[in-house]
Amino acid sequence: MPERTAQEYLHALYRHDSKLVSEIYTRFLPKIERWVRKNSGSIQDAQDIFQEALIAIYDRYCTPEPQTFSGPFGGLLFAICRNIWFSRISNKKREEQVRFAEKERYESEADAPDLLVQAEETLEEYKKRELLDQTFKQLSELCQKVLWMMAQGKSGEEIARKTGMNDRSTVYVRAHKCKKRWRDLFEKLSLRNP
């Protein structure tokens, strides 16, 4: 094949000269195919970007008033193919990231039964707390006061002093009886409200 200038190929594209356009394919497509395959692509990918590059060249340089291009046609074609291919790879990576994020989202949604179990456990815990509060209010005022101060970490001596009891052992005996009463009330109410 004779060496042709970039201008000759550009004019051939503009005039739709099938002979010279065919020569462009014969001369440059195999190089693009090899390069794309080395860069994780297929022959079909190479053919697609080759077509896109020729269209881009046509749009940019093939006008009624001839554009001048001083470099080699193969260099221009390769540069455009390379840019298109890298753009595709970049888009594929973004798509893969989106797919991965979506997959994780769907997998987390697949864990919905776990979320349902957690919701049911939370509801059960809430019901239990409601029953505990309800039964706590049924205790005597002194029991409520003793248990509340114990829950706050107050010492037996301090509780005895604030409640008017004799000493700390009286407080602990009273607390034990109050807890037992509270537990009994809770169990009775739990049986009525399963």
C-alpha positions as a LaTeX table, in Angstrom:
\begin{tabular}{lrrr}
\hline
Residue & $x$ (\AA) & $y$ (\AA) & $z$ (\AA) \\
\hline
Met1 & 0.00 & 0.00 & 0.00 \\
Pro2 & 1.35 & 3.40 & $-0.86$ \\
Glu3 & 1.91 & 5.85 & 1.98 \\
Arg4 & $-0.89$ & 8.36 & 2.08 \\
Thr5 & $-1.11$ & 11.65 & 3.92 \\
Ala6 & $-3.64$ & 12.46 & 6.56 \\
Gln7 & $-5.25$ & 14.91 & 4.14 \\
Glu8 & $-5.85$ & 12.14 & 1.61 \\
Tyr9 & $-7.61$ & 10.00 & 4.21 \\
Leu10 & $-9.64$ & 12.95 & 5.48 \\
His11 & $-10.77$ & 13.76 & 1.91 \\
Ala12 & $-11.60$ & 10.10 & 1.35 \\
Leu13 & $-13.83$ & 10.10 & 4.44 \\
Tyr14 & $-15.49$ & 13.33 & 3.37 \\
Arg15 & $-16.14$ & 12.05 & $-0.18$ \\
His16 & $-17.16$ & 8.57 & 1.09 \\
Asp17 & $-14.47$ & 7.03 & $-1.10$ \\
Ser18 & $-15.07$ & 3.36 & $-0.35$ \\
Lys19 & $-11.68$ & 2.25 & $-1.69$ \\
Leu20 & $-9.66$ & 4.54 & 0.58 \\
Val21 & $-12.03$ & 4.04 & 3.55 \\
Ser22 & $-11.50$ & 0.29 & 3.11 \\
Glu23 & $-7.76$ & 0.95 & 3.11 \\
Ile24 & $-8.11$ & 2.81 & 6.44 \\
Tyr25 & $-9.73$ & $-0.30$ & 7.92 \\
Thr26 & $-7.15$ & $-2.66$ & 6.44 \\
Arg27 & $-4.21$ & $-0.56$ & 7.50 \\
Phe28 & $-5.17$ & 0.67 & 10.97 \\
Leu29 & $-7.84$ & $-1.62$ & 12.48 \\
Pro30 & $-5.48$ & $-4.58$ & 13.22 \\
Lys31 & $-3.20$ & $-2.28$ & 15.26 \\
Ile32 & $-6.14$ & $-0.94$ & 17.24 \\
Glu33 & $-7.46$ & $-4.48$ & 17.82 \\
Arg34 & $-4.10$ & $-5.61$ & 19.21 \\
Trp35 & $-3.85$ & $-2.58$ & 21.46 \\
Val36 & $-7.41$ & $-2.94$ & 22.82 \\
Arg37 & $-6.92$ & $-6.66$ & 23.48 \\
Lys38 & $-3.72$ & $-5.89$ & 25.41 \\
Asn39 & $-5.77$ & $-3.43$ & 27.46 \\
Ser40 & $-8.50$ & $-5.83$ & 28.62 \\
Gly41 & $-10.80$ & $-5.48$ & 25.63 \\
Ser42 & $-12.14$ & $-7.69$ & 22.90 \\
Ile43 & $-11.97$ & $-7.52$ & 19.12 \\
Gln44 & $-15.60$ & $-6.37$ & 19.14 \\
Asp45 & $-14.65$ & $-3.55$ & 21.53 \\
Ala46 & $-11.83$ & $-2.54$ & 19.19 \\
Gln47 & $-14.11$ & $-2.50$ & 16.17 \\
Asp48 & $-16.67$ & $-0.41$ & 18.03 \\
Ile49 & $-14.17$ & 2.22 & 19.16 \\
Phe50 & $-12.56$ & 2.25 & 15.71 \\
Gln51 & $-15.95$ & 3.14 & 14.22 \\
Glu52 & $-16.53$ & 5.80 & 16.87 \\
Ala53 & $-13.11$ & 7.28 & 16.20 \\
Leu54 & $-13.75$ & 7.50 & 12.45 \\
Ile55 & $-17.06$ & 9.22 & 13.13 \\
Ala56 & $-15.32$ & 11.66 & 15.50 \\
Ile57 & $-12.67$ & 12.39 & 12.84 \\
Tyr58 & $-15.38$ & 12.87 & 10.22 \\
Asp59 & $-17.30$ & 15.26 & 12.49 \\
Arg60 & $-14.22$ & 17.28 & 13.36 \\
Tyr61 & $-12.16$ & 17.35 & 10.15 \\
Cys62 & $-14.41$ & 16.47 & 7.23 \\
Thr63 & $-16.20$ & 19.69 & 6.34 \\
Pro64 & $-16.95$ & 21.36 & 3.01 \\
Glu65 & $-14.02$ & 23.64 & 3.63 \\
Pro66 & $-11.09$ & 21.25 & 4.10 \\
Gln67 & $-9.46$ & 21.23 & 7.53 \\
Thr68 & $-5.74$ & 20.80 & 7.59 \\
Phe69 & $-4.12$ & 18.24 & 9.81 \\
Ser70 & $-0.35$ & 18.08 & 9.78 \\
Gly71 & 0.25 & 14.89 & 11.80 \\
Pro72 & $-0.06$ & 11.29 & 10.65 \\
Phe73 & $-3.59$ & 9.98 & 10.22 \\
Gly74 & $-2.76$ & 6.78 & 12.14 \\
Gly75 & $-1.58$ & 8.83 & 15.12 \\
Leu76 & $-4.78$ & 10.86 & 15.16 \\
Leu77 & $-6.90$ & 7.72 & 14.83 \\
Phe78 & $-4.98$ & 5.94 & 17.59 \\
Ala79 & $-5.20$ & 8.92 & 19.97 \\
Ile80 & $-8.96$ & 9.11 & 19.54 \\
Cys81 & $-9.35$ & 5.32 & 19.94 \\
Arg82 & $-7.24$ & 5.41 & 23.08 \\
Asn83 & $-9.32$ & 8.22 & 24.59 \\
Ile84 & $-12.57$ & 6.42 & 23.78 \\
Trp85 & $-11.26$ & 3.15 & 25.25 \\
Phe86 & $-10.02$ & 4.76 & 28.47 \\
Ser87 & $-13.32$ & 6.57 & 28.78 \\
Arg88 & $-15.16$ & 3.25 & 28.43 \\
Ile89 & $-12.94$ & 1.58 & 31.02 \\
Ser90 & $-13.58$ & 4.47 & 33.38 \\
Asn91 & $-17.33$ & 4.17 & 32.80 \\
Lys92 & $-17.16$ & 0.40 & 33.35 \\
Lys93 & $-15.38$ & 0.95 & 36.66 \\
Arg94 & $-18.06$ & 3.42 & 37.72 \\
Glu95 & $-20.76$ & 0.95 & 36.65 \\
Glu96 & $-19.05$ & $-1.81$ & 38.60 \\
Gln97 & $-18.90$ & 0.41 & 41.67 \\
Val98 & $-22.60$ & 1.20 & 41.30 \\
Arg99 & $-23.41$ & $-2.49$ & 40.78 \\
Phe100 & $-21.35$ & $-3.38$ & 43.84 \\
Ala101 & $-23.12$ & $-0.74$ & 45.93 \\
Glu102 & $-26.49$ & $-1.96$ & 44.67 \\
Lys103 & $-25.52$ & $-5.57$ & 45.37 \\
Glu104 & $-24.57$ & $-4.62$ & 48.93 \\
Arg105 & $-27.84$ & $-2.76$ & 49.30 \\
Tyr106 & $-29.85$ & $-5.73$ & 48.05 \\
Glu107 & $-27.86$ & $-8.09$ & 50.25 \\
Ser108 & $-28.58$ & $-5.89$ & 53.22 \\
Glu109 & $-32.23$ & $-5.94$ & 52.21 \\
Ala110 & $-31.93$ & $-9.72$ & 52.02 \\
Asp111 & $-31.05$ & $-9.48$ & 55.68 \\
Ala112 & $-34.55$ & $-8.09$ & 56.20 \\
Pro113 & $-35.62$ & $-11.26$ & 58.05 \\
Asp114 & $-32.86$ & $-10.43$ & 60.53 \\
Leu115 & $-34.25$ & $-6.91$ & 60.74 \\
Leu116 & $-37.70$ & $-8.36$ & 61.29 \\
Val117 & $-36.37$ & $-10.52$ & 64.12 \\
Gln118 & $-34.65$ & $-7.47$ & 65.60 \\
Ala119 & $-37.87$ & $-5.47$ & 65.32 \\
Glu120 & $-39.81$ & $-8.24$ & 67.05 \\
Glu121 & $-37.18$ & $-8.46$ & 69.79 \\
Thr122 & $-37.31$ & $-4.69$ & 70.24 \\
Leu123 & $-41.08$ & $-4.83$ & 70.48 \\
Glu124 & $-40.87$ & $-7.62$ & 73.05 \\
Glu125 & $-38.31$ & $-5.62$ & 75.02 \\
Tyr126 & $-40.59$ & $-2.59$ & 74.88 \\
Lys127 & $-43.58$ & $-4.64$ & 76.10 \\
Lys128 & $-41.44$ & $-6.06$ & 78.90 \\
Arg129 & $-40.37$ & $-2.58$ & 80.00 \\
Glu130 & $-43.97$ & $-1.39$ & 79.88 \\
Leu131 & $-45.00$ & $-4.28$ & 82.14 \\
Leu132 & $-42.07$ & $-3.60$ & 84.47 \\
Asp133 & $-43.07$ & 0.06 & 84.74 \\
Gln134 & $-46.71$ & $-0.84$ & 85.25 \\
Thr135 & $-45.94$ & $-3.36$ & 88.00 \\
Phe136 & $-43.37$ & $-1.07$ & 89.63 \\
Lys137 & $-46.11$ & 1.52 & 90.10 \\
Gln138 & $-48.16$ & $-1.11$ & 91.97 \\
Leu139 & $-45.47$ & $-1.42$ & 94.66 \\
Ser140 & $-45.73$ & 0.61 & 97.86 \\
Glu141 & $-44.17$ & 4.04 & 97.89 \\
Leu142 & $-41.46$ & 2.81 & 100.27 \\
Cys143 & $-40.58$ & $-0.15$ & 97.98 \\
Gln144 & $-40.38$ & 2.15 & 94.96 \\
Lys145 & $-38.12$ & 4.55 & 96.87 \\
Val146 & $-35.79$ & 1.79 & 98.16 \\
Leu147 & $-35.45$ & 0.04 & 94.79 \\
Trp148 & $-34.96$ & 3.35 & 92.97 \\
Met149 & $-32.18$ & 4.48 & 95.30 \\
Met150 & $-30.49$ & 1.07 & 95.05 \\
Ala151 & $-30.61$ & 1.31 & 91.25 \\
Gln152 & $-28.87$ & 4.68 & 91.53 \\
Gly153 & $-26.06$ & 3.03 & 93.52 \\
Lys154 & $-26.85$ & 4.57 & 96.90 \\
Ser155 & $-25.39$ & 2.78 & 99.92 \\
Gly156 & $-27.53$ & 0.87 & 102.43 \\
Glu157 & $-26.68$ & 3.40 & 105.15 \\
Glu158 & $-27.75$ & 6.34 & 102.97 \\
Ile159 & $-31.01$ & 4.61 & 101.99 \\
Ala160 & $-31.71$ & 3.81 & 105.67 \\
Arg161 & $-31.12$ & 7.43 & 106.63 \\
Lys162 & $-33.36$ & 8.86 & 103.84 \\
Thr163 & $-36.20$ & 6.38 & 104.36 \\
Gly164 & $-36.15$ & 6.30 & 108.17 \\
Met165 & $-35.18$ & 2.62 & 108.44 \\
Asn166 & $-33.06$ & 1.36 & 111.33 \\
Asp167 & $-29.94$ & 0.22 & 109.44 \\
Arg168 & $-28.60$ & $-1.13$ & 106.17 \\
Ser169 & $-29.53$ & $-4.75$ & 106.85 \\
Thr170 & $-33.16$ & $-3.66$ & 107.25 \\
Val171 & $-32.82$ & $-1.91$ & 103.87 \\
Tyr172 & $-31.49$ & $-5.08$ & 102.18 \\
Val173 & $-34.22$ & $-7.30$ & 103.71 \\
Arg174 & $-36.84$ & $-4.78$ & 102.62 \\
Ala175 & $-35.29$ & $-4.53$ & 99.10 \\
His176 & $-35.33$ & $-8.32$ & 98.79 \\
Lys177 & $-39.05$ & $-8.45$ & 99.72 \\
Cys178 & $-39.82$ & $-5.58$ & 97.31 \\
Lys179 & $-38.03$ & $-7.30$ & 94.43 \\
Lys180 & $-39.90$ & $-10.53$ & 95.13 \\
Arg181 & $-43.22$ & $-8.67$ & 95.19 \\
Trp182 & $-42.32$ & $-6.87$ & 91.97 \\
Arg183 & $-41.33$ & $-10.16$ & 90.27 \\
Asp184 & $-44.61$ & $-11.81$ & 91.36 \\
Leu185 & $-46.67$ & $-8.89$ & 90.02 \\
Phe186 & $-44.72$ & $-8.93$ & 86.75 \\
Glu187 & $-45.23$ & $-12.68$ & 86.25 \\
Lys188 & $-48.98$ & $-12.44$ & 86.91 \\
Leu189 & $-49.37$ & $-9.51$ & 84.51 \\
Ser190 & $-47.20$ & $-11.25$ & 81.88 \\
Leu191 & $-49.46$ & $-14.30$ & 81.95 \\
Arg192 & $-52.50$ & $-12.09$ & 81.37 \\
Asn193 & $-50.79$ & $-10.10$ & 78.56 \\
Pro194 & $-48.73$ & $-12.54$ & 76.43 \\
\hline
\end{tabular}
